[in-house]
Amino acid sequence: MLTTNPFDDDKLHEECGIFGIWNAETASAMTALGLHALQHRGQEAAGITSWDGEHFHTHRAMGHVAGNFDRDEVIRGLPGRVACGHVRYSTTGETALRNVQPLYADLASGGFAVAHNGNISNALKLRRELVQRGSIFQSTSDTETIIHLVATSAYRTLLDKFIDALRQVEGAYSLICLTPEGLIACRDPLGIRPLVMGKLGDAIIFASETVALDVVGAEYVRAVDPGEIVIVTEGEVRSIRPFAPMNPRPCIFEHVYFSRPDSIVDGASVYTVRKAIGAQLATEAPVDADLVIPVPDSGVPAAIGYAQQSGIPFELGIIRSHYVGRTFIQPGDKVRHLGVKLKHNANRALIAGQRIVLIDDSIVRGTTSLKIVQMMRDAGAKEVHMRIASPPTRHSCFYGVDTPERAKLLAAKLDVPGMNDYIHADSLAFVSIDGLYKALGQERRATVRPQFCDACFTGDYPTTLTDQDDLGASTDQLSLLAERVI
């Protein structure tokens, strides 16, 4: 079984990716391809649900899309011209098959399958109320709360029940729902989590990122707007906006790390933005050095931008192995410590005697940065300077991102000089929050109505956090709860 890289625990991880297709002859096979393109968004589990006009069919499994959906018998078991799918990285809730999506339920109006990217920040409160009213939950996922809200709504039509359910939830969600009546795609009113729409012949497609459209040969049509619900039925695509307009706050970390560099997010090329962040970083935090070296793979575009802006040569001083899996986990701290060399190894002939600038997208716990700086010194680097293409990550995320509890975030415990001492670099600098916004085409971060959700950097959460407020949790307890809600 292919699973998440065990040595990649010093990054923030997206909770999932979603894909849905309407009116395709090989809907489930296309969904599997789309999910494969979104595998970076979640590697713990994958699932597909299809509709053949009479019955729903579901296959869910732990592990990667490859190895679970690459067999003919699996795809043949998912017949129909309509399908939706999900790849999962569990931010919270147990890693178990019962939490793998799409979640499915037989409602009074018929079957209902849902794939969700994000996190419902009042799920615990809603769950308690629903259980008191007689609802029986089959998973520990916050997504199931939406199903029960739809099932218990007093409205008549399924669409009205769905809207009624969404009016009761807070937090972040991009959803693809499959019903006998059609395919429904929607995005929360703030647009925190991404969702795009594409077309392939007569087929309509929705996905977390444009790269999934590219892989199946579909044309990118547009992003689903914040607060928009798109309903696809036989011969009709219609859009409604049932929620009060709000100033969008899409997740800024999609541009920093989550999305693939070949994706377009809210009209901007991720690769171009990351290069611009690197260039801005070079302007804000220059250093006299011989080489610019990315921490692969996520640091590469920013390192290119840094090198181009600074005039310092770009080189691949760290070589990454892409074939590390759970097979290599061994007991004992000594062997675990050596694990980073299975993933990254220094290009010693290039590095020896050089003053180098290491470029990475973020520092979370700091453990990987510490090991890589030491790796550069062991390879003979004369100086090691670290530059980070995002501001310090000081706060937990409650919107569908796997964030360590705040006490484990290095930037929550130490200032930048303290962080530099911890990783043993010659210098350390982060791009400023206004610099990050500038790289995204903004003049600066708006203080009153910020253009993005940047709570992981600023602590400015764009929604209420009902579950945490109700529990009266401290800041550190909030971070712990963020790992348990889904």
RODO-2510 file (C-alpha; in nm, 4 decimals, decimal comma):
residues 486
     n   res          X          Y          Z
     1     m     0,0000     0,0000     0,0000
     2     l     0,1419     0,3393    -0,0984
     3     t     0,1018     0,5960     0,1766
     4     t     0,2239     0,9335     0,2939
     5     n     0,6000     0,9793     0,3095
     6     p     0,6892     0,9300     0,6778
     7     f     0,9768     1,1789     0,6583
     8     d     0,7544     1,4551     0,5205
     9     d     0,6017     1,5455     0,8574
    10     d     0,7629     1,8894     0,8750
    11     k     0,5255     2,0446     0,6191
    12     l     0,1703     2,1669     0,6328
    13     h    -0,0569     1,9262     0,4473
    14     e    -0,3809     1,9903     0,2673
    15     e    -0,6689     1,7811     0,3936
    16     c    -0,7914     1,6580     0,0562
    17     g    -0,8645     1,7034    -0,3109
    18     i    -1,1966     1,6533    -0,4891
    19     f    -1,3036     1,5735    -0,8453
    20     g    -1,6438     1,5302    -1,0086
    21     i    -1,7621     1,4639    -1,3633
    22     w    -2,1017     1,4658    -1,5326
    23     n    -2,1895     1,2951    -1,8613
    24     a    -1,8719     1,1070    -1,9474
    25     e    -1,8690     0,7572    -2,0936
    26     t    -1,5854     0,6504    -1,8642
    27     a    -1,6691     0,8705    -1,5649
    28     s    -1,5021     0,6588    -1,2963
    29     a    -1,1822     0,6118    -1,4985
    30     m    -1,1665     0,9867    -1,5639
    31     t    -1,2211     1,0504    -1,1946
    32     a    -0,9341     0,8169    -1,1060
    33     l    -0,7054     1,0097    -1,3436
    34     g    -0,8174     1,3405    -1,1957
    35     l    -0,7571     1,2168    -0,8436
    36     h    -0,4129     1,0968    -0,9427
    37     a    -0,3303     1,4551    -1,0469
    38     l    -0,4538     1,5728    -0,7057
    39     q    -0,2641     1,3079    -0,5089
    40     h    -0,0357     1,5722    -0,3545
    41     r    -0,3369     1,7096    -0,1664
    42     g    -0,3957     1,3861     0,0242
    43     q    -0,2161     1,0536     0,0334
    44     e    -0,3796     0,8538     0,3106
    45     a    -0,6912     0,7362     0,1294
    46     a    -0,8962     0,7670    -0,1881
    47     g    -1,2528     0,6968    -0,2930
    48     i    -1,4873     0,7169    -0,5924
    49     t    -1,8676     0,7026    -0,6097
    50     s    -2,0504     0,6627    -0,9425
    51     w    -2,4155     0,6741    -1,0534
    52     d    -2,5393     0,4585    -1,3410
    53     g    -2,8874     0,6076    -1,3609
    54     e    -3,0353     0,3554    -1,1199
    55     h    -2,7794     0,2703    -0,8553
    56     f    -2,4838     0,4272    -0,6748
    57     h    -2,1536     0,2391    -0,6634
    58     t    -1,8656     0,3180    -0,4284
    59     h    -1,5088     0,1993    -0,3860
    60     r    -1,2979     0,3441    -0,1049
    61     a    -0,9535     0,2355     0,0084
    62     m    -0,6572     0,3357     0,2212
    63     g    -0,3476     0,4489     0,0359
    64     h    -0,2818     0,6141    -0,2992
    65     v    -0,4979     0,6266    -0,6100
    66     a    -0,2358     0,4157    -0,7862
    67     g    -0,2630     0,0678    -0,6451
    68     n    -0,6325     0,1062    -0,5636
    69     f    -0,7917     0,2366    -0,8847
    70     d    -0,5519     0,1011    -1,1480
    71     r    -0,7296    -0,2315    -1,1959
    72     d    -0,9975    -0,2960    -1,4588
    73     e    -1,2217    -0,4835    -1,2169
    74     v    -1,2340    -0,1832    -0,9814
    75     i    -1,3283     0,0598    -1,2590
    76     r    -1,5844    -0,1855    -1,4015
    77     g    -1,7395    -0,1953    -1,0556
    78     l    -1,8033     0,1810    -1,0799
    79     p    -2,0298     0,2068    -1,3874
    80     g    -2,2158     0,5138    -1,5057
    81     r    -2,1637     0,8493    -1,6755
    82     v    -2,1450     1,0430    -1,3480
    83     a    -1,8875     1,0147    -1,0672
    84     c    -1,7175     1,2045    -0,7888
    85     g    -1,3997     1,1269    -0,5995
    86     h    -1,1792     1,2294    -0,3113
    87     v    -0,8201     1,1968    -0,1916
    88     r    -0,7685     1,2408     0,1812
    89     y    -0,5013     1,3536     0,4208
    90     s    -0,6647     1,3394     0,7617
    91     t    -0,6248     1,6632     0,9528
    92     t    -0,8366     1,5181     1,2299
    93     g    -1,0433     1,2118     1,3029
    94     e    -0,9028     0,8631     1,2888
    95     t    -0,7281     0,7279     0,9830
    96     a    -0,9858     0,4609     0,9074
    97     l    -1,1959     0,3419     0,6158
    98     r    -1,5160     0,4771     0,7688
    99     n    -1,3796     0,8315     0,7267
   100     v    -1,2728     0,7860     0,3637
   101     q    -1,4806     0,9910     0,1214
   102     p    -1,7023     1,0310    -0,0719
   103     l    -1,9433     0,9721     0,2137
   104     y    -2,2747     0,8226     0,1010
   105     a    -2,6221     0,7996     0,2531
   106     d    -2,9686     0,6945     0,1394
   107     l    -3,1931     0,9918     0,2118
   108     a    -3,5684     1,0202     0,1710
   109     s    -3,5059     1,1890    -0,1637
   110     g    -3,2632     0,9177    -0,2766
   111     g    -2,8901     0,8559    -0,2637
   112     f    -2,6558     1,1380    -0,1672
   113     a    -2,2755     1,1254    -0,1979
   114     v    -2,0480     1,4101    -0,0913
   115     a    -1,6764     1,4843    -0,1313
   116     h    -1,5486     1,7695     0,0851
   117     n    -1,2315     1,9768     0,0935
   118     g    -1,2061     2,1947     0,4027
   119     n    -1,3158     2,1872     0,7646
   120     i    -1,6427     2,2748     0,9382
   121     s    -1,5447     2,4788     1,2427
   122     n    -1,8784     2,4294     1,4244
   123     a    -1,9054     2,0564     1,3479
   124     l    -1,8880     1,9467     1,7122
   125     k    -2,1735     2,1766     1,8143
   126     l    -2,3875     2,0679     1,5187
   127     r    -2,3070     1,7024     1,5828
   128     r    -2,4200     1,7256     1,9461
   129     e    -2,7484     1,8867     1,8398
   130     l    -2,8078     1,6295     1,5662
   131     v    -2,7369     1,3355     1,7973
   132     q    -2,9804     1,4775     2,0515
   133     r    -3,2423     1,4849     1,7744
   134     g    -3,1788     1,1196     1,6911
   135     s    -2,9148     1,1247     1,4189
   136     i    -2,6759     0,8296     1,4187
   137     f    -2,3264     0,9040     1,2927
   138     q    -2,1205     0,6401     1,1122
   139     s    -1,7900     0,8292     1,0999
   140     t    -1,5877     1,0855     1,2922
   141     s    -1,5686     1,3142     0,9886
   142     d    -1,7113     1,6663     1,0008
   143     t    -1,8379     1,6073     0,6476
   144     e    -2,1034     1,3691     0,7776
   145     t    -2,2574     1,6631     0,9625
   146     i    -2,3594     1,8092     0,6255
   147     i    -2,5360     1,4859     0,5299
   148     h    -2,7389     1,4823     0,8513
   149     l    -2,8302     1,8495     0,8145
   150     v    -2,9606     1,7774     0,4645
   151     a    -3,1492     1,4697     0,5853
   152     t    -3,3225     1,6514     0,8719
   153     s    -3,4014     1,9768     0,6918
   154     a    -3,7713     2,0718     0,6817
   155     y    -3,7454     2,2150     0,3306
   156     r    -3,9150     2,0280     0,0459
   157     t    -3,6661     2,0025    -0,2411
   158     l    -3,3190     1,8501    -0,2143
   159     l    -3,1568     2,1731    -0,3326
   160     d    -3,3376     2,3756    -0,0671
   161     k    -3,2420     2,1174     0,1967
   162     f    -2,8797     2,1466     0,0823
   163     i    -2,8841     2,5264     0,1017
   164     d    -3,0479     2,5071     0,4439
   165     a    -2,7682     2,2755     0,5608
   166     l    -2,4942     2,5072     0,4356
   167     r    -2,6518     2,8073     0,6071
   168     q    -2,5941     2,6281     0,9384
   169     v    -2,2257     2,5463     0,8929
   170     e    -1,9245     2,7712     0,9354
   171     g    -1,5661     2,7297     0,8263
   172     a    -1,4293     2,6248     0,4894
   173     y    -1,5762     2,3941     0,2296
   174     s    -1,5589     2,3093    -0,1347
   175     l    -1,8105     2,0340    -0,2038
   176     i    -1,9000     1,8035    -0,4897
   177     c    -2,2262     1,6175    -0,4300
   178     l    -2,3787     1,3416    -0,6381
   179     t    -2,7563     1,2808    -0,6338
   180     p    -3,0083     1,1109    -0,8653
   181     e    -3,1110     1,4616    -0,9734
   182     g    -2,7644     1,5767    -1,0764
   183     l    -2,4202     1,6915    -0,9714
   184     i    -2,3844     1,9821    -0,7275
   185     a    -2,0620     2,1777    -0,6773
   186     c    -2,0207     2,4648    -0,4342
   187     r    -1,7674     2,6783    -0,2523
   188     d    -1,8008     2,8505     0,0837
   189     p    -1,8923     3,2232     0,0823
   190     l    -1,5325     3,3262     0,1614
   191     g    -1,3850     3,0941    -0,1029
   192     i    -1,1247     2,9667     0,1422
   193     r    -1,0805     2,6337    -0,0341
   194     p    -1,0394     2,6233    -0,4147
   195     l    -1,2707     2,4731    -0,6790
   196     v    -1,2604     2,5027    -1,0575
   197     m    -1,4908     2,4069    -1,3437
   198     g    -1,3945     2,2537    -1,6767
   199     k    -1,5437     2,0998    -1,9878
   200     l    -1,4522     1,8023    -2,2048
   201     g    -1,6882     1,7640    -2,5002
   202     d    -2,0313     1,7309    -2,3404
   203     a    -1,8859     1,6460    -2,0001
   204     i    -1,8795     1,8988    -1,7144
   205     i    -1,5972     1,8617    -1,4624
   206     f    -1,5188     2,0112    -1,1212
   207     a    -1,1853     1,9768    -0,9413
   208     s    -0,9752     2,1261    -0,6640
   209     e    -0,7087     2,2358    -0,9123
   210     t    -0,6763     2,3036    -1,2846
   211     v    -0,4001     2,0422    -1,3130
   212     a    -0,6687     1,7725    -1,2778
   213     l    -0,8444     1,9194    -1,5813
   214     d    -0,5170     1,9161    -1,7753
   215     v    -0,4563     1,5503    -1,7022
   216     v    -0,7955     1,4384    -1,8384
   217     g    -0,7681     1,6711    -2,1403
   218     a    -1,0432     1,9066    -2,0280
   219     e    -1,0700     2,2783    -2,0985
   220     y    -1,0567     2,5136    -1,8024
   221     v    -1,3781     2,7185    -1,7946
   222     r    -1,3523     2,9217    -1,4722
   223     a    -1,3208     2,9077    -1,0961
   224     v    -1,6355     2,8415    -0,8990
   225     d    -1,7038     3,1720    -0,7253
   226     p    -1,7099     3,2037    -0,3467
   227     g    -2,0633     3,1359    -0,2259
   228     e    -2,1718     2,9922    -0,5615
   229     i    -2,3616     2,6675    -0,6097
   230     v    -2,3461     2,5104    -0,9570
   231     i    -2,6101     2,2485    -1,0403
   232     v    -2,5570     2,0172    -1,3370
   233     t    -2,8561     1,8160    -1,4589
   234     e    -2,9467     1,6530    -1,7877
   235     g    -2,8951     1,9188    -2,0525
   236     e    -2,8614     2,2085    -1,8076
   237     v    -2,5942     2,3860    -1,6055
   238     r    -2,7221     2,6570    -1,3743
   239     s    -2,5705     2,8704    -1,1023
   240     i    -2,7214     3,0205    -0,7902
   241     r    -2,5784     3,2396    -0,5163
   242     p    -2,8008     3,1932    -0,2117
   243     f    -2,5689     3,3484     0,0457
   244     a    -2,5086     3,7121     0,1355
   245     p    -2,2073     3,8508    -0,0544
   246     m    -1,8827     3,8591     0,1419
   247     n    -1,5314     3,9783     0,0725
   248     p    -1,3497     3,6613    -0,0454
   249     r    -1,0610     3,5278     0,1625
   250     p    -0,9076     3,2404    -0,0398
   251     c    -0,6271     3,0489     0,1309
   252     i    -0,2954     3,2194     0,0582
   253     f    -0,1030     2,8985     0,1281
   254     e    -0,2398     2,7481    -0,1952
   255     h     0,0039     2,9810    -0,3703
   256     v     0,2888     2,9139    -0,1288
   257     y     0,2813     2,5334    -0,1135
   258     f    -0,0455     2,3370    -0,1434
   259     s    -0,1260     2,3638    -0,5134
   260     r     0,0881     2,2087    -0,7835
   261     p     0,3049     2,4713    -0,9573
   262     d     0,1395     2,3902    -1,2925
   263     s    -0,2057     2,4855    -1,1598
   264     i    -0,3952     2,8120    -1,1959
   265     v    -0,5490     2,9286    -0,8665
   266     d    -0,8070     3,2085    -0,8758
   267     g    -0,6695     3,3254    -1,2105
   268     a    -0,3020     3,3273    -1,1098
   269     s    -0,0290     3,0858    -1,2227
   270     v     0,1054     2,9173    -0,9102
   271     y     0,4507     2,8799    -1,0666
   272     t     0,4666     3,2487    -1,1610
   273     v     0,3536     3,3566    -0,8142
   274     r     0,6147     3,1387    -0,6438
   275     k     0,8895     3,2856    -0,8607
   276     a     0,7621     3,6324    -0,7714
   277     i     0,7723     3,5442    -0,4012
   278     g     1,1353     3,4361    -0,4434
   279     a     1,2205     3,7598    -0,6215
   280     q     1,0532     3,9605    -0,3453
   281     l     1,2474     3,7609    -0,0866
   282     a     1,5732     3,8446    -0,2646
   283     t     1,4828     4,2138    -0,2529
   284     e     1,3882     4,2052     0,1152
   285     a     1,6597     3,9705     0,2422
   286     p     1,9695     3,9813     0,0190
   287     v     2,2833     3,7929     0,1105
   288     d     2,6361     3,7773    -0,0318
   289     a     2,6626     3,4167    -0,1505
   290     d     2,7877     3,1910    -0,4290
   291     l     2,4880     2,9643    -0,4956
   292     v     2,1101     2,9614    -0,4568
   293     i     1,9904     2,6097    -0,3729
   294     p     1,6257     2,5025    -0,3389
   295     v     1,4991     2,2556    -0,0829
   296     p     1,3249     2,0206    -0,3275
   297     d     1,0690     2,0079    -0,4554
   298     s     0,8552     2,2856    -0,3117
   299     g     1,1362     2,5409    -0,2876
   300     v     1,2349     2,5255    -0,6562
   301     p     1,0187     2,8001    -0,8142
   302     a     1,0924     3,0474    -0,5323
   303     a     1,4652     2,9668    -0,5607
   304     i     1,4551     3,0403    -0,9341
   305     g     1,2955     3,3769    -0,8603
   306     y     1,5499     3,4511    -0,5881
   307     a     1,8400     3,3626    -0,8178
   308     q     1,7076     3,5704    -1,1074
   309     q     1,6494     3,8745    -0,8865
   310     s     1,9789     3,8485    -0,6977
   311     g     2,2020     3,7411    -0,9863
   312     i     2,3379     3,4517    -0,7790
   313     p     2,3574     3,1230    -0,9780
   314     f     2,0811     2,8671    -0,9214
   315     e     2,2032     2,5103    -0,8672
   316     l     2,0572     2,1781    -0,7525
   317     g     2,2632     2,1249    -0,4414
   318     i     2,0172     1,8821    -0,2842
   319     i     1,8993     1,5744    -0,4695
   320     r     1,5674     1,4243    -0,3688
   321     s     1,4679     1,0598    -0,3849
   322     h     1,1031     1,0123    -0,4852
   323     y     1,0908     0,6492    -0,3743
   324     v     1,0686     0,6686     0,0024
   325     g     0,7789     0,4879     0,1682
   326     r     0,6812     0,3220     0,4930
   327     t     0,9002     0,0239     0,4117
   328     f     1,1941     0,2254     0,5430
   329     i     1,0528     0,2999     0,8878
   330     q     1,2700     0,1344     1,1466
   331     p     1,2614     0,1493     1,5267
   332     g     1,5156     0,3554     1,7096
   333     d     1,5993     0,7248     1,7011
   334     k     1,9328     0,6743     1,5247
   335     v     1,7819     0,5107     1,2172
   336     r     1,4898     0,7537     1,2138
   337     h     1,7371     1,0432     1,2207
   338     l     1,9111     0,8987     0,9157
   339     g     1,5760     0,8854     0,7369
   340     v     1,6125     1,2379     0,6015
   341     k     1,9048     1,1154     0,3879
   342     l     1,6729     0,8681     0,2201
   343     k     1,4724     1,1650     0,1009
   344     h     1,7403     1,4365     0,0564
   345     n     2,1091     1,4030    -0,0155
   346     a     2,3703     1,6748    -0,0615
   347     n     2,5426     1,7287    -0,3965
   348     r     2,8788     1,7387    -0,2204
   349     a     3,0978     1,8193    -0,5231
   350     l     2,8928     2,1337    -0,5867
   351     i     2,8540     2,2550    -0,2279
   352     a     3,2021     2,2114    -0,0795
   353     g     3,3645     2,5465    -0,0066
   354     q     3,0629     2,7508    -0,1223
   355     r     2,8500     3,0123     0,0473
   356     i     2,4963     2,8940    -0,0164
   357     v     2,1439     3,0303     0,0149
   358     l     1,8865     2,7611     0,0883
   359     i     1,5304     2,8440    -0,0259
   360     d     1,2294     2,6660     0,1225
   361     d     0,8580     2,7436     0,1209
   362     s     0,8024     2,7372     0,4982
   363     i     0,9282     2,6292     0,8372
   364     v     0,6781     2,4376     1,0484
   365     r     0,8432     2,2380     1,3283
   366     g     1,1917     2,3221     1,2096
   367     t     1,3219     1,9657     1,2306
   368     t     1,3797     1,9275     0,8550
   369     s     1,5465     2,2697     0,8273
   370     l     1,7820     2,1755     1,1095
   371     k     1,8800     1,8503     0,9370
   372     i     1,9251     2,0088     0,5942
   373     v     2,1428     2,2915     0,7269
   374     q     2,3578     2,0322     0,8994
   375     m     2,3663     1,8266     0,5801
   376     m     2,5048     2,1296     0,3939
   377     r     2,7721     2,1821     0,6575
   378     d     2,8653     1,8142     0,6470
   379     a     2,9028     1,8501     0,2700
   380     g     3,1566     2,1279     0,3221
   381     a     2,9492     2,4436     0,2750
   382     k     3,1425     2,7515     0,3874
   383     e     2,8250     2,9410     0,4879
   384     v     2,4595     2,8363     0,4998
   385     h     2,1923     3,1048     0,4781
   386     m     1,8231     3,0111     0,4950
   387     r     1,5530     3,2109     0,3167
   388     i     1,1831     3,1219     0,3491
   389     a     0,9227     3,2067     0,0825
   390     s     0,6434     3,2746     0,3342
   391     p     0,6120     3,4612     0,6646
   392     p     0,6653     3,2673     0,9895
   393     t     0,3889     3,0106     1,0533
   394     r     0,2779     3,1072     1,4031
   395     h    -0,0836     2,9883     1,4201
   396     s    -0,2863     2,6728     1,3621
   397     c    -0,5291     2,6336     1,0738
   398     f    -0,8944     2,5358     1,1322
   399     y    -0,9958     2,5260     0,7666
   400     g    -0,8800     2,1866     0,6458
   401     v    -0,5027     2,1953     0,6840
   402     d    -0,3022     1,9512     0,8932
   403     t    -0,1289     2,1891     1,1344
   404     p     0,0696     2,0766     1,4354
   405     e    -0,0588     2,2012     1,7689
   406     r     0,0631     2,5546     1,8154
   407     a     0,3143     2,4571     2,0816
   408     k     0,5000     2,2590     1,8130
   409     l     0,5183     2,5445     1,5613
   410     l     0,8731     2,6772     1,5808
   411     a     0,7672     3,0347     1,5011
   412     a     0,5100     3,0283     1,7825
   413     k     0,7866     2,9598     2,0336
   414     l     1,0805     3,1608     1,8994
   415     d     1,1487     3,4880     1,7217
   416     v     1,3493     3,4824     1,3971
   417     p     1,6931     3,5079     1,5674
   418     g     1,5886     3,2263     1,7995
   419     m     1,4747     3,0152     1,5055
   420     n     1,8069     3,0823     1,3346
   421     d     1,9929     2,9610     1,6420
   422     y     1,7760     2,6487     1,6481
   423     i     1,8472     2,5469     1,2874
   424     h     2,2161     2,6530     1,3146
   425     a     2,2175     2,8629     0,9988
   426     d     2,4441     3,1626     0,9405
   427     s     2,1334     3,3717     0,8807
   428     l     1,7577     3,3239     0,8457
   429     a     1,4939     3,5485     0,6888
   430     f     1,1306     3,5209     0,5820
   431     v     0,9403     3,7149     0,3193
   432     s     0,7221     3,9813     0,4829
   433     i     0,3439     3,9531     0,4832
   434     d     0,3168     4,2630     0,2623
   435     g     0,5872     4,1192     0,0373
   436     l     0,3858     3,7996    -0,0024
   437     y     0,0784     4,0023    -0,1000
   438     k     0,2890     4,2065    -0,3424
   439     a     0,4011     3,8865    -0,5153
   440     l     0,0325     3,8054    -0,5585
   441     g    -0,0273     4,1344    -0,7380
   442     q    -0,1558     4,3343    -0,4400
   443     e    -0,0084     4,6626    -0,3245
   444     r    -0,0035     4,5372     0,0339
   445     r    -0,2146     4,3419     0,2812
   446     a    -0,5366     4,5253     0,3592
   447     t    -0,5647     4,5621     0,7351
   448     v    -0,9445     4,5813     0,7635
   449     r    -1,0473     4,3405     0,4863
   450     p    -0,7457     4,1234     0,3936
   451     q    -0,7579     3,9828     0,0418
   452     f    -0,6635     3,6296     0,1511
   453     c    -0,6964     3,3979     0,4465
   454     d    -0,3529     3,4226     0,6074
   455     a    -0,4470     3,3144     0,9591
   456     c    -0,1538     3,0715     0,9806
   457     f     0,0756     3,3762     0,9624
   458     t    -0,1300     3,6494     1,1284
   459     g    -0,3827     3,4749     1,3547
   460     d    -0,6577     3,6726     1,1775
   461     y    -0,9242     3,4039     1,1307
   462     p    -1,1940     3,5014     0,8788
   463     t    -1,4747     3,3046     1,0483
   464     t    -1,5904     3,2372     1,3998
   465     l    -1,4551     2,9203     1,5606
   466     t    -1,7632     2,8061     1,7475
   467     d    -1,6407     2,4672     1,8649
   468     q    -1,3271     2,6149     2,0168
   469     d    -1,5082     2,9141     2,1681
   470     d    -1,7750     2,6901     2,3207
   471     l    -1,5110     2,4791     2,4898
   472     g    -1,3362     2,7875     2,6248
   473     a    -1,0071     2,6456     2,5021
   474     s    -0,6755     2,8193     2,5377
   475     t    -0,4699     2,9016     2,2303
   476     d    -0,2709     2,5802     2,2581
   477     q    -0,5873     2,3774     2,3121
   478     l    -0,7349     2,5304     1,9979
   479     s    -0,4453     2,3930     1,7997
   480     l    -0,5025     2,0487     1,9488
   481     l    -0,8727     2,0629     1,8614
   482     a    -0,7857     2,1504     1,5027
   483     e    -0,6329     1,8030     1,4800
   484     r    -0,9404     1,6264     1,6159
   485     v    -1,2503     1,7812     1,4621
   486     i    -1,2852     1,6018     1,1272
***
